[in-house]
Each structure stands twice: as C-alpha cells, then as structure tokens.
Amino acid sequence: MITVIGAGIAGASAARAVRALGGDVLVIDAVGVGAGASGNPAALVTPRLDAGLGQAAQLFAQAFQRAVRLYGEVADAVISRGALQLAADDRDVDRYARIAVSDIFEPGSLELLDSSTASLRLGEPASITLDQLTALAIDPAPILAAWTGPVRKADVAGLQACADGWTLVDHAGDVIHRADAVVLAGGLGCTALAEGLPLSPVRGQATWTRDGGTCPTAAFGGYVLPTRSGILFGATHDRDDVGNDFRPGDQQRNLETLRQAMPSLAGRIEATVLEGRASIRAVSQDMMPLAGSTARPGVYALSGFGSRGFSLAPLLAEHVAALAMGAPSPISAEAADLVSPERFVRRATRRGRS
C-alpha cells in the first residue's frame, strides 16, 4: 500500500500513476480534493519555453506532452485547445523563433505568428506571437475526481518508521494509517514531513468572472483563459507570503495586468462581478520541481511545481510511482537527477570538497 499525502494535481497524478502500475493507493488530505492551488475553475497547460534546449527543456517538453495526452483521456476535462504566447520584446521573438524550429516538441505544435495574424486571433493589437497549438485550458475538477479516488480527510503531522514501512500520525500522536511507502504531494506542507526539502511559498490570487463571456487563451506575463462559465485571469505572484486570504487589491492588480496586454477585454469585464481565491504554491531554490526519493527510505517527494503543476505533475508522478514500486522510470537518468530532492545535498557536498 502506497499512501499519497495531498489531493491536488500532484496527489491525484501520483494516485493515478500507482494504480496504472497495479499498486494499491490511499490519498489523504487535511481539507479535501482541490483545496489548494489546484482548486481554481480552470487551469492552463503550456510548455515552459526554454531556448537553451538542454536536458531541463527536454524534460519539460516531455512532461507537457504527457499531460496533454492524459488530460485528453478524461471526459469533460478540456475546455479549449491552443494558447497564444505574446512577445514582450525582440528577445522574446528571437527565443520563440528558436524554440518553434527545435525538435524537442512534436512537429506542428508551435507556430510563430506575424503581428497581423496574431492580432486577428487575439482580438487585440499584438506583436509577433507564438501559437502553442497543443496547449490546453482545462477544468481541474473532473481530472481530480477521475484520478484521486476516495480521499481520507486527516491532517498528517508526522511519519514514524516501523518494521514494514511508515506509520502516519496526527497532531495528538494517534495513528491515521500505515503504509509501505509514502508520497509527499502536499505542496509546501511537504517540508513538515521530510527534512531538507528546500521549498518556499509563493502566494497567487486568481480572478474570474461567471458572466458567460469567453476569450482566447493567452499568456503575457499574466494569463487569461476560458472557464466553463466565464473568464479566468491573473495571477499575482508574491514570494514568501503564506496568506491565503482573499484580497480585493489583488483583484485590481490582476485586472491591471490584463489591461496592459488586452485592454479591450479588460474594459469589457471590469464592470462585471469578479470572484477569486488565493492559494500558496511551492517553489524550490533552483526553480525545478522535486520528484524522487527523500533522505527517508520509502518516502518520496512530488512538489515544487510553482505555477506549472498541471503541466509537470502527471509525468513526474509516473517517475515517483516507478521508484516506489521498483518499475522502470519514464524519464532519463539525467532528468531524474535534475528533479531529485537530494540534489541540493549532493551539490553542497561537492562544494565542500572543492
């Protein structure tokens, strides 16, 4: 039995991956499914645009392609396909051009649009734009429901080693569950259950409407995408802020960011009722995710996705499930080293020797 702590997209992906390998899994969450950053009414699935085209770029491309394929298999998950990445300056144009002709993405998945074509697609004046044809706007709810399975509501305060694995206890020291292996997929909460995970918080508040309006999916520093009943845009990005309270001022920040890129759209929705919520994302020191074994044998981390959990979690969960169950990993050894939670200790050791 493998226990997954966390019922957002990381935990849901881990549960799906374990079951796909024939394993038994239990998901535990203190609040419930999608209570954290995965609970917005829509999410954007896009590749990270890394012009270096190295090992990290290849891993992110592989993860994006796997996520798109898996979400396409979930009924009612995909809201729309395609996303426009707006260029801010000539450096962006050059970077997009190099990425568009690279071989790390599937042929035909990226196309550079001239200003006229981009403006027509966007419905706003636009410069040269990268059309990400296979990107998705998705509804998280059916994905979490399909992949998570039954969730036990409990607040895991500690992990105690036992003869056959791990005992999960609450704040009173009472036993919640016993497991052969544990996957920590609770975002920033992972740090309380495994020492040495260098994760820090980033608060993000997203804004949305429910007026039935729609829009093209676009990214421009901020982002905008359709939901089932309106438009979602944002999000704020405040490091070392752990407050998940709703802040009216952040709604205006999101609206202003949207106005700078898409003034006509912002003008249409500024008089509508705006809703929103804040959540805390976890990021690592080097901005790469954590996916693999921790210093505690049989305890694995799946976190540190920042704002890219829906793009990265499905593939990296398959990697973690493979490690936990002794199966071949879907990623290369070099990629596994890039996301290993123990990479920071190894780097510190090498620095000490030099």
Salt bridges, closest charged atoms under 4 A:
ASP50 OD2 - ARG48 NH2 3.23
ASP89 OD2 - ARG91 NH2 3.44
ASP92 OD1 - ARG95 NH2 2.96
ASP94 OD2 - ARG98 NH2 3.15
GLU106 OE2 - ARG69 NH2 3.03
ASP131 OD2 - ARG121 NH1 2.81
ASP139 OD2 - ARG228 NE 3.58
ASP155 OD2 - HIS171 NE2 3.20
ASP238 OD1 - ARG253 NH2 3.14
ASP241 OD2 - ARG247 NH1 2.87
ASP245 OD2 - ARG247 NE 3.14
ASP250 OD2 - ARG203 NH1 2.57
ASP250 OD1 - ARG253 NH1 2.90
GLU256 OE1 - ARG259 NE 3.24
GLU270 OE1 - ARG259 NH1 3.12
GLU275 OE2 - ARG210 NE 2.94
ASP286 OD1 - ARG343 NH2 2.83
ASP286 OD2 - ARG347 NH1 2.92
GLU318 OE2 - ARG16 NH2 2.50
GLU318 OE2 - ARG66 NH2 2.74
ASP337 OD1 - ARG346 NH2 3.97
